[in-house]
Amino acid sequence: MPPAHDSDLTVAARADTRTDSASIARPFSHREDGTDESTWLLDARWDTVARLGFDSLLEHYPHVLLLAPHPDDETLALGATLADLTDKAETVTVVVATYGGSGSGSTERRVEGEQALAALGSHIKTIWWNLPDGLLRNAIDEMVDRLVELVDAKTLLFAPVECDGHADHEAVAAAAEAAAREREAALLYYPVWLWHWATPDDIEWPRVRTIAPSLQALKSKAAALDCYTSQLTAPDGYPIIGPALRDRARRVIETVLVPVPHDLAARAEGHIAAVRSRAQIAAPFDTMLDHGVTDPWRLDESEYEKRRLAITLACLGRTRYSSALEIGCSTGQLSALLRDRVSDVVGLDASEMALDVARERTSAVRWVLGAAPIDIPDADFDLIVLSEVAYFLDGPELLATLRGVRRRLRPHGEILIANWSAPTENIPLDGPTVNAQAAAIFDLPLRARYHDVDLTIQVWGEPVSVYREGADSA
């Protein structure tokens, strides 16, 4: 990261650090908010992005090395991935090129970095080079010489993307490219400042790959980021890691880019993870419904469930709606209740067995077999509900689902998300993580929020004020 209190962070001259990337960084300042999260995460081009296949990648490249220009770059970009890789890769090494030593608080940053990397995993080996912060473009050859001693044809090397917009980052990218080519290592790039200055039109989408970190890894990343106290505060009120940068670091996915040169791209671009099928998503629910059990979650009996349904209905802003979609409707309790207020209700679920129970409950709802995000109906709705289902999705699935429901919401409509507030076990995410990601991605007002120790409900959209707008009907 750049010095803590430079006047502005701008693109430096870098004729000797550029590859043939098509992206050209624009001048930016860390004092600016940068491109907002909804602009990035709602972009439809994410739907074309493949997942990185770590299983096959690590078979060929079992040793992982991440090269960071400054302490905190590793955590901001790939902290959760590093945490997960400690259990998957044979070795995980982080090389930090500088101490981040030209900014206020610089004497603390190595200590903060050691604490952060310990939070990510006790098996991570750390190497500190102590090269001059802000002048890495003058040390490219030295970095290459050092890197070739650390990587080989079994190494997966991560480095800042060559068009990140910060001179130190781009110098590190150039060194990584040269070392990877010389030693036949696999190279993947990570963005840090690109998210700040660029827009979705600037990124080369075919190069992009997503990573789905585990929930524990996301929590480790959050703890690691909190270690960088010198970067989280500033006397002028503009810390380097400001609110916008933190929002990007809190995504439920992490992102890498494949190199542009063909020889380097060929080592990484074929490693793609498969998307879960509807049958795979439905399997654990079908197991619970097997042997004739029709209500394994006690949805019809539990006082908590009855209360959840009542509060959910009370949070809705209108008396009547013309159309509604419930994603993950299960055995149909909520969808059936919505029918009293909605002319046309669609209940979507991946489990045929759950839908069989729902069909016995009522025929007034259109029950549809399908899994989010791949089977969200191609129609528009006034109300879309995700009730205690979103945390069964992993990071890429969740973001694709949130994009999908936003795309299908009619003007002045509502999206309701209800989640269990307590910790979860053996599922990809939890309620607080889902709620935070929804808050970052939606370009809608938060109309209502309910929270207690068991349940959190968010309602996004309109009417903002039921009293002022008199929203008595759809």
Beta strands, then each sheet from edge to edge (+ up, - down):
strand 1: 50-52
strand 2: 63-68
strand 3: 91-96
strand 4: 124-128
strand 5: 155-160
strand 6: 186-190
strand 7: 208-211
strand 8: 254-257
strand 9: 272-273
strand 10: 321-327
strand 11: 342-349
strand 12: 366-369
strand 13: 381-387
strand 14: 409-420
strand 15: 446-451
strand 16: 455-461
sheet 1: 8+ 7- 1- 9+
sheet 2: 4+ 3+ 2+ 5+ 6+
sheet 3: 12+ 11+ 10+ 13+ 14+ 16- 15+
end
